[in-house]
Amino acid sequence: MKRRAFLALTAASVAFTLSTSAHAIDWKQQSGKEITVLLSEHPWTAALRKHVGEFEAETGIKVKIDAFAEDLYSDRMNLAVRSANSVADVYMIQMDSALYTQWEAGVVEPLTPYLNDAAKTDADYNLADYPEGFRAGASFPVGKPDPQLYAIPISFEAYTLFYNKALIDTYLGGKVPATMDELIAAANEISAKGEGKIFGASMRGKRSAELVDTMTGIVLDAWGNEPADLPYNIWFDGDWSKPRFDDPRIAKGLSYYAGLLKAGPPSALSYGWEDASRFFSQGNAAFFVDASVFGPSFEDAKTSAIAGKVGYAPLPASTGDIGYSGHWSWGISIAKNSPKKDAAWLFVQWATNKKMTAALGVATGGAPRDSAWADADYVKALDAGYVAAVKTQMQHTRPTSVFRQGWNDVVLMIVDAIHQIYQGTSPEDAVAELQTNVQDTLE
C-alpha cells in the first residue's frame, strides 16, 4: 500500500513452488550475471525472497536484494537511478508522478522493446492480462500514439466499499446501499441512531495530500464513464490552462466524501489512514471507503474485532449501473544506467509472470493480473466476498495520478474544499472558490 504499512498482511501464507521451465525462451541466456534488485520493505518483497532461489536456479543469474524501510526507500531509489555508476538494475517504483518524473529525466528504461522481442519474452507472458487502466499510468508519452511501457505492476489498491455486516443488519435491515446517494443517507441514519457510540462511516479526513487517492476514487465515481485522460485526469479539460474544479460532477464527488466524513466521529478531520482503518476495525463504524488491500487485515482476528463480519463491494454507482473508482500501484522497472538490462528483464518477467503474480499477491491482496483472480490458490487464500468485489472493481478503475509538478499543493486545496463542505459550505460555492484558487496558483 502506498506510503503506508500493510497493517497485518504477511507473506507467511505464500507456499507455491513455481517454475519457468515450460517457457519457450532461453532462460539461461544471461547465466553467470549478477543483478541488484532495489526494493521497499513490503509484503510483496517478503514473499519474493522465498522464491528468488528458484529464479537463480532457472536462469543462472545471481540476485542481490537491497531493501529499505518505506520511509527511506524513495530517497535511496531516486539516488540510485540518477547515479553516474550503476547501483541497481531492477527497482520498485510508485506508479504515479514518481515514475513520470523519472521518465521525464530519462533515467528509467522502456520495457516495450523487451516485451516485443520473442527471444526475450515468453509467448505466454500476456501483457493484456493487466487491465488497461493499470498500464495507462506507466505508458509515456501520455496521450501520444504508440507510447512505451516503463513499469510492470506488482501490487495494486482500488478504492472500494467495506461494511460491517452486523451493523448493516441492525440498522439497515441488512440492505447494503446501491448508490452513492443511498450510501450517504444510510451512513447519516446510522450515526443518528448510534447515540455517539456507533457511526455511519470512518474516513481519513486530515489535511494531507495522503487523501488524494481515496478522494480521487470517489470523484471518479461521480465522474462516471466520461474520459479522464492523463496527464490531466478529471481536473483539467485537456490543457493545464483549463482547470475544471467547478464541474458539477467534481462538486458531487467532493460532497460525497464530505458526507461520509460528516457521518463519522467528531474527530474525523484529524484521521489519517491508521486512525480511520482502526476505528472501522474496532467495530465503531458501519462503512469505510478506502484501499482494497485493507481487506485481508480486517479478517485477522488477532488485530480486528470485526473478522468474519466484513462485507465488501465496489463503490456504489453515482451515475448509471457501474460504480467507478481509482487505483494506485507499485511496479518494478529497470534502471537506465544498468549495464545488465537483459538479465534485469528476465528477472522482471519472471517476477511478474502469471503464477508469480498470484503467489506473491497472496501477501498483498492486490495481485494486478486478471488471471490471478481466477487462480485457485490465490482465491482460496482470501475472503470470497473480497475476491468478488475487488475482481469487479479492478475492471472499473482509472489511475488517480496527475502528472504535473506541484500537484500536491493543489491536492491540499481540494482537501480544503472538502472540509468547507463538511462545515456547511454548499458544494457549488466550495468548488467555485477552489477553481479560483487553482487558477491563481497556476498563474
C-alpha positions as CSV (number, residue, x, y, z in Angstrom):
1,M,0.0,0.0,0.0
2,K,1.4,3.4,-1.0
3,R,3.0,5.5,1.8
4,R,1.6,3.2,4.4
5,A,2.3,-0.1,6.1
6,F,0.2,-3.1,5.0
7,L,-1.1,-3.5,8.6
8,A,-1.2,-7.2,9.5
9,L,-0.6,-8.6,6.0
10,T,2.2,-11.1,5.9
11,A,3.8,-13.3,3.3
12,A,3.7,-16.3,5.6
13,S,0.9,-18.0,3.7
14,V,2.7,-17.9,0.3
15,A,3.8,-21.5,-0.3
16,F,3.7,-22.1,-4.0
17,T,6.5,-23.8,-5.9
18,L,7.0,-22.2,-9.3
19,S,9.0,-23.0,-12.3
20,T,9.6,-21.2,-15.6
21,S,10.9,-24.4,-17.3
22,A,7.9,-24.7,-19.6
23,H,8.7,-21.2,-21.1
24,A,9.8,-21.1,-24.7
25,I,12.6,-18.6,-24.3
26,D,16.2,-19.5,-23.3
27,W,16.2,-18.7,-19.6
28,K,19.9,-19.4,-19.4
29,Q,20.8,-16.7,-21.9
30,Q,22.2,-14.4,-19.2
31,S,23.7,-17.1,-17.0
32,G,26.6,-16.0,-14.9
33,K,25.4,-12.4,-14.5
34,E,24.6,-10.9,-11.1
35,I,21.9,-8.2,-10.7
36,T,21.0,-5.9,-7.8
37,V,17.3,-5.6,-7.1
38,L,16.4,-2.5,-5.0
39,L,13.1,-2.8,-3.1
40,S,11.0,-1.3,-0.4
41,E,10.3,-3.5,2.6
42,H,6.8,-4.5,1.8
43,P,4.8,-7.8,1.9
44,W,5.5,-8.3,-1.8
45,T,9.2,-8.1,-1.0
46,A,9.0,-10.5,1.9
47,A,7.1,-13.0,-0.3
48,L,9.6,-12.6,-3.2
49,R,12.5,-13.5,-1.0
50,K,11.1,-17.0,-0.6
51,H,11.3,-17.6,-4.4
52,V,14.4,-15.9,-5.6
53,G,16.4,-19.1,-5.3
54,E,14.0,-20.6,-7.9
55,F,14.9,-17.8,-10.3
56,E,18.6,-18.2,-9.7
57,A,18.4,-22.0,-10.4
58,E,16.3,-21.5,-13.5
59,T,18.5,-18.7,-15.1
60,G,22.0,-19.0,-13.6
61,I,21.6,-15.3,-12.6
62,K,22.6,-14.3,-9.1
63,V,20.3,-11.9,-7.4
64,K,21.3,-9.4,-4.7
65,I,18.3,-7.8,-2.9
66,D,18.8,-4.4,-1.3
67,A,15.7,-3.5,0.7
68,F,14.9,-0.4,2.7
69,A,12.1,0.7,5.0
70,E,9.5,2.6,3.1
71,D,10.3,6.0,4.7
72,L,13.9,5.7,3.4
73,Y,13.2,3.9,0.2
74,S,12.2,6.7,-2.2
75,D,15.3,8.8,-1.5
76,R,17.6,5.7,-1.9
77,M,15.8,4.7,-5.1
78,N,15.9,8.2,-6.7
79,L,19.6,8.5,-5.9
80,A,20.3,5.1,-7.4
81,V,18.6,5.7,-10.8
82,R,20.4,9.1,-11.1
83,S,23.8,7.8,-10.1
84,A,26.7,8.1,-12.6
85,N,27.5,4.5,-11.8
86,S,25.0,1.6,-11.7
87,V,23.7,1.0,-8.2
88,A,20.6,-1.1,-9.0
89,D,19.4,-3.0,-12.1
90,V,15.8,-3.6,-11.1
91,Y,13.9,-1.4,-8.7
92,M,10.5,-0.9,-7.2
93,I,8.7,2.2,-8.2
94,Q,5.5,4.0,-7.3
95,M,3.4,4.1,-10.5
96,D,2.3,7.7,-10.2
97,S,4.2,11.0,-10.6
98,A,7.3,9.3,-9.2
99,L,7.6,7.1,-12.4
100,Y,6.5,10.0,-14.6
101,T,9.3,12.2,-13.2
102,Q,11.9,9.5,-13.8
103,W,10.6,9.2,-17.4
104,E,11.0,12.9,-17.9
105,A,14.5,12.7,-16.5
106,G,15.4,9.8,-18.8
107,V,16.5,7.5,-16.0
108,V,14.1,4.6,-16.5
109,E,14.4,2.0,-19.3
110,P,11.4,1.5,-21.6
111,L,10.2,-2.1,-21.4
112,T,8.2,-2.3,-24.6
113,P,11.2,-3.4,-26.8
114,Y,11.8,-6.3,-24.4
115,L,8.1,-7.2,-24.5
116,N,8.1,-7.2,-28.3
117,D,11.2,-9.4,-28.6
118,A,10.3,-13.0,-28.9
119,A,13.8,-14.1,-27.9
120,K,13.5,-12.2,-24.6
121,T,9.8,-12.5,-23.6
122,D,7.9,-15.8,-23.4
123,A,4.8,-16.0,-25.6
124,D,2.7,-16.8,-22.5
125,Y,3.6,-13.6,-20.7
126,N,0.5,-11.8,-22.0
127,L,0.7,-8.1,-21.0
128,A,-3.1,-7.8,-21.8
129,D,-3.7,-9.8,-18.6
130,Y,-3.2,-6.5,-16.8
131,P,-6.3,-4.2,-17.0
132,E,-5.8,-1.4,-19.5
133,G,-6.1,1.2,-16.7
134,F,-3.2,-0.4,-14.9
135,R,-0.9,0.0,-17.9
136,A,-2.1,3.6,-18.7
137,G,-0.3,5.2,-15.8
138,A,3.0,3.7,-16.8
139,S,2.9,4.4,-20.5
140,F,4.7,7.5,-21.9
141,P,4.5,9.9,-23.6
142,V,1.0,10.3,-22.3
143,G,-1.7,10.7,-24.9
144,K,0.6,10.2,-27.8
145,P,0.5,7.4,-30.4
146,D,2.5,4.3,-29.5
147,P,3.6,5.1,-26.0
148,Q,6.1,2.8,-24.3
149,L,5.7,1.0,-21.0
150,Y,8.1,1.8,-18.2
151,A,6.9,-0.3,-15.3
152,I,5.1,-3.6,-14.7
153,P,2.5,-3.5,-11.8
154,I,3.3,-5.8,-8.9
155,S,0.6,-4.8,-6.4
156,F,-2.4,-2.5,-6.6
157,E,-5.1,-1.0,-4.5
158,A,-8.5,0.1,-5.7
159,Y,-10.8,2.3,-3.6
160,T,-13.8,0.2,-2.6
161,L,-16.6,-0.1,0.0
162,F,-16.1,-2.0,3.2
163,Y,-19.1,-2.5,5.5
164,N,-19.8,-4.1,8.9
165,K,-22.4,-6.8,8.3
166,A,-23.6,-6.8,11.9
167,L,-24.3,-3.1,11.9
168,I,-25.9,-3.2,8.5
169,D,-28.3,-5.9,9.8
170,T,-29.0,-3.9,13.0
171,Y,-29.5,-0.5,11.5
172,L,-30.5,-1.1,7.8
173,G,-32.2,-4.4,7.9
174,G,-29.3,-6.0,6.0
175,K,-29.7,-3.8,2.9
176,V,-26.4,-2.5,1.5
177,P,-26.8,0.8,-0.3
178,A,-26.8,0.5,-4.1
179,T,-26.0,4.1,-5.0
180,M,-23.7,6.8,-3.5
181,D,-26.7,8.9,-2.5
182,E,-28.1,5.9,-0.7
183,L,-24.8,5.3,1.0
184,I,-24.6,8.9,2.4
185,A,-28.2,8.7,3.6
186,A,-27.6,5.3,5.2
187,A,-24.4,6.5,6.9
188,N,-26.2,9.5,8.4
189,E,-29.1,7.3,9.5
190,I,-26.8,5.0,11.4
191,S,-25.0,7.9,13.1
192,A,-28.3,9.4,14.1
193,K,-29.3,6.1,15.7
194,G,-25.9,5.2,17.1
195,E,-26.1,7.7,20.1
196,G,-22.5,8.7,19.8
197,K,-21.2,5.1,20.1
198,I,-21.8,3.8,16.6
199,F,-21.2,5.9,13.5
200,G,-22.2,5.6,9.9
201,A,-18.7,5.9,8.4
202,S,-15.0,6.1,9.1
203,M,-12.9,8.1,6.7
204,R,-9.4,9.6,6.6
205,G,-10.0,13.4,6.9
206,K,-6.9,15.2,8.0
207,R,-5.5,18.0,5.8
208,S,-2.9,16.0,3.9
209,A,-2.0,15.0,0.4
210,E,-2.4,11.5,1.7
211,L,-6.2,11.8,0.9
212,V,-5.5,12.1,-2.9
213,D,-6.1,8.6,-4.0
214,T,-9.2,7.8,-1.9
215,M,-10.7,11.2,-2.7
216,T,-10.0,10.9,-6.4
217,G,-11.5,7.4,-6.4
218,I,-14.8,8.8,-5.1
219,V,-14.8,11.8,-7.5
220,L,-14.1,9.3,-10.4
221,D,-17.3,7.5,-9.3
222,A,-19.2,10.8,-9.6
223,W,-17.5,11.4,-13.0
224,G,-18.9,8.2,-14.4
225,N,-17.8,6.8,-17.8
226,E,-16.7,10.1,-19.3
227,P,-13.0,10.2,-20.3
228,A,-10.4,11.2,-17.6
229,D,-7.3,11.2,-19.7
230,L,-3.8,11.6,-18.3
231,P,-1.8,13.7,-17.6
232,Y,-4.8,15.9,-16.5
233,N,-7.1,13.2,-15.2
234,I,-10.6,14.7,-14.4
235,W,-9.3,18.0,-13.1
236,F,-8.3,19.8,-16.3
237,D,-10.1,19.9,-19.7
238,G,-7.3,18.7,-21.9
239,D,-5.0,21.6,-21.1
240,W,-3.3,22.9,-18.0
241,S,-4.8,26.3,-18.8
242,K,-8.3,24.8,-18.4
243,P,-8.9,23.7,-14.9
244,R,-12.4,22.5,-14.2
245,F,-12.6,22.1,-10.5
246,D,-16.1,23.7,-10.5
247,D,-17.5,21.0,-12.8
248,P,-20.8,19.7,-11.2
249,R,-19.5,16.2,-11.2
250,I,-16.5,17.2,-9.2
251,A,-18.7,19.1,-6.8
252,K,-20.8,16.0,-6.4
253,G,-17.8,13.7,-5.7
254,L,-16.3,16.1,-3.1
255,S,-19.7,16.3,-1.5
256,Y,-19.9,12.5,-1.2
257,Y,-16.5,12.5,0.5
258,A,-17.6,15.3,2.9
259,G,-20.9,13.5,3.5
260,L,-19.1,10.3,4.6
261,L,-16.8,12.4,6.9
262,K,-19.8,14.1,8.4
263,A,-21.4,10.7,9.2
264,G,-18.2,9.8,11.1
265,P,-16.9,10.6,14.6
266,P,-16.4,14.2,15.6
267,S,-12.6,13.7,15.3
268,A,-12.8,12.6,11.7
269,L,-11.0,15.7,10.3
270,S,-7.8,14.5,12.2
271,Y,-7.9,11.0,10.9
272,G,-5.1,9.5,8.7
273,W,-5.4,6.1,7.3
274,E,-4.2,4.4,10.5
275,D,-6.9,6.1,12.5
276,A,-9.8,5.6,10.1
277,S,-9.0,1.9,9.4
278,R,-8.5,1.2,13.2
279,F,-11.8,2.9,14.0
280,F,-13.6,0.7,11.5
281,S,-11.8,-2.5,12.5
282,Q,-12.8,-1.9,16.1
283,G,-16.5,-2.2,15.1
284,N,-17.3,1.5,15.6
285,A,-18.5,2.4,12.1
286,A,-20.7,0.8,9.5
287,F,-18.9,1.9,6.3
288,F,-15.3,2.5,5.3
289,V,-14.2,3.6,1.8
290,D,-10.5,3.2,1.2
291,A,-7.8,1.0,-0.4
292,S,-8.9,-2.6,-1.2
293,V,-5.7,-4.0,0.4
294,F,-7.0,-3.2,3.9
295,G,-9.4,-6.2,3.4
296,P,-7.1,-9.1,4.4
297,S,-6.1,-7.3,7.6
298,F,-9.8,-6.9,8.6
299,E,-10.1,-10.7,8.5
300,D,-7.3,-11.2,11.0
301,A,-8.9,-11.9,14.4
302,K,-5.7,-11.1,16.2
303,T,-5.9,-7.4,15.2
304,S,-9.5,-6.9,14.1
305,A,-12.7,-7.0,16.2
306,I,-14.8,-7.5,13.0
307,A,-13.1,-10.5,11.5
308,G,-15.7,-12.6,9.7
309,K,-18.2,-9.7,9.8
310,V,-16.9,-7.6,6.9
311,G,-18.7,-7.1,3.7
312,Y,-17.0,-5.9,0.5
313,A,-18.5,-4.2,-2.5
314,P,-17.3,-2.0,-5.4
315,L,-18.1,1.7,-4.9
316,P,-21.9,2.2,-5.2
317,A,-22.7,3.8,-8.5
318,S,-23.1,7.6,-8.6
319,T,-24.5,7.6,-12.2
320,G,-25.6,4.6,-14.2
321,D,-25.2,1.0,-13.1
322,I,-21.5,0.8,-12.6
323,G,-19.5,2.2,-9.6
324,Y,-16.2,3.6,-11.0
325,S,-13.2,4.2,-8.8
326,G,-9.5,4.8,-8.9
327,H,-6.4,2.7,-8.4
328,W,-2.8,3.0,-7.4
329,S,0.1,0.6,-7.9
330,W,3.6,-0.4,-7.0
331,G,5.6,-1.6,-10.0
332,I,9.1,-2.7,-10.9
333,S,11.3,-1.1,-13.5
334,I,14.8,-1.3,-15.0
335,A,17.3,1.5,-14.4
336,K,18.6,3.2,-17.5
337,N,22.0,3.2,-16.0
338,S,22.1,-0.6,-15.6
339,P,24.7,-2.4,-17.7
340,K,22.8,-5.7,-17.3
341,K,19.4,-4.8,-18.7
342,D,18.8,-8.1,-20.5
343,A,19.4,-10.0,-17.2
344,A,17.3,-7.5,-15.4
345,W,14.4,-8.0,-17.8
346,L,14.5,-11.8,-17.2
347,F,14.0,-11.1,-13.5
348,V,11.2,-8.5,-14.1
349,Q,9.5,-11.0,-16.5
350,W,9.8,-13.9,-14.1
351,A,8.7,-11.9,-11.0
352,T,5.6,-10.7,-12.8
353,N,4.5,-13.8,-14.7
354,K,1.1,-15.2,-14.1
355,K,1.9,-17.8,-11.4
356,M,4.3,-15.5,-9.6
357,T,1.8,-12.7,-9.6
358,A,-0.8,-14.9,-8.0
359,A,1.7,-16.4,-5.5
360,L,3.1,-13.0,-4.4
361,G,-0.4,-11.5,-4.4
362,V,-1.5,-13.6,-1.5
363,A,0.8,-11.5,0.6
364,T,-0.9,-8.2,-0.5
365,G,-4.4,-9.0,-1.6
366,G,-3.6,-6.9,-4.6
367,A,-2.5,-9.1,-7.5
368,P,-2.6,-6.9,-10.5
369,R,-3.2,-9.6,-13.2
370,D,-6.8,-10.6,-14.1
371,S,-5.7,-14.2,-14.2
372,A,-4.7,-14.1,-10.5
373,W,-8.3,-13.6,-9.5
374,A,-9.2,-16.9,-11.1
375,D,-6.2,-18.7,-9.6
376,A,-7.4,-21.4,-7.2
377,D,-4.6,-20.9,-4.6
378,Y,-4.9,-17.1,-4.7
379,V,-8.7,-17.1,-4.4
380,K,-8.5,-19.7,-1.6
381,A,-6.2,-17.5,0.5
382,L,-8.7,-14.6,0.5
383,D,-12.2,-13.9,1.7
384,A,-14.7,-14.8,-1.1
385,G,-16.6,-11.6,-0.8
386,Y,-13.3,-9.6,-1.0
387,V,-12.3,-11.5,-4.2
388,A,-15.7,-10.9,-5.8
389,A,-15.7,-7.2,-5.0
390,V,-12.1,-6.4,-6.0
391,K,-12.3,-8.5,-9.1
392,T,-15.2,-6.4,-10.3
393,Q,-13.8,-3.1,-9.1
394,M,-10.5,-3.5,-10.8
395,Q,-12.2,-3.6,-14.2
396,H,-13.8,-0.2,-13.5
397,T,-10.9,1.9,-12.2
398,R,-8.7,4.6,-13.6
399,P,-5.3,5.9,-12.4
400,T,-5.6,8.5,-9.6
401,S,-2.5,10.3,-10.8
402,V,-2.0,13.8,-12.2
403,F,1.4,14.3,-13.9
404,R,2.2,17.9,-13.0
405,Q,4.9,19.4,-10.8
406,G,3.4,20.8,-7.6
407,W,0.3,18.7,-7.8
408,N,0.3,18.0,-4.0
409,D,-0.2,21.7,-3.4
410,V,-3.4,21.6,-5.4
411,V,-4.5,18.4,-3.6
412,L,-4.4,20.4,-0.3
413,M,-6.7,22.9,-1.9
414,I,-9.1,20.1,-2.8
415,V,-9.0,18.8,0.7
416,D,-9.8,22.3,2.0
417,A,-12.8,22.3,-0.3
418,I,-14.0,19.0,1.3
419,H,-13.5,20.5,4.7
420,Q,-15.6,23.5,3.7
421,I,-18.4,21.3,2.5
422,Y,-18.1,19.3,5.8
423,Q,-18.5,22.6,7.7
424,G,-21.6,23.7,5.8
425,T,-20.5,25.5,2.7
426,S,-22.5,24.4,-0.4
427,P,-20.6,22.2,-2.8
428,E,-21.1,24.7,-5.6
429,D,-19.6,27.6,-3.5
430,A,-16.7,25.4,-2.3
431,V,-15.7,24.3,-5.8
432,A,-16.1,27.8,-7.2
433,E,-13.6,29.0,-4.6
434,L,-11.4,26.0,-5.4
435,Q,-11.5,26.8,-9.1
436,T,-10.4,30.4,-8.4
437,N,-7.6,29.3,-6.0
438,V,-6.2,26.8,-8.5
439,Q,-6.3,29.3,-11.3
440,D,-4.4,31.8,-9.2
441,T,-1.9,29.2,-8.2
442,L,-1.3,28.1,-11.8
443,E,-0.9,31.7,-13.0
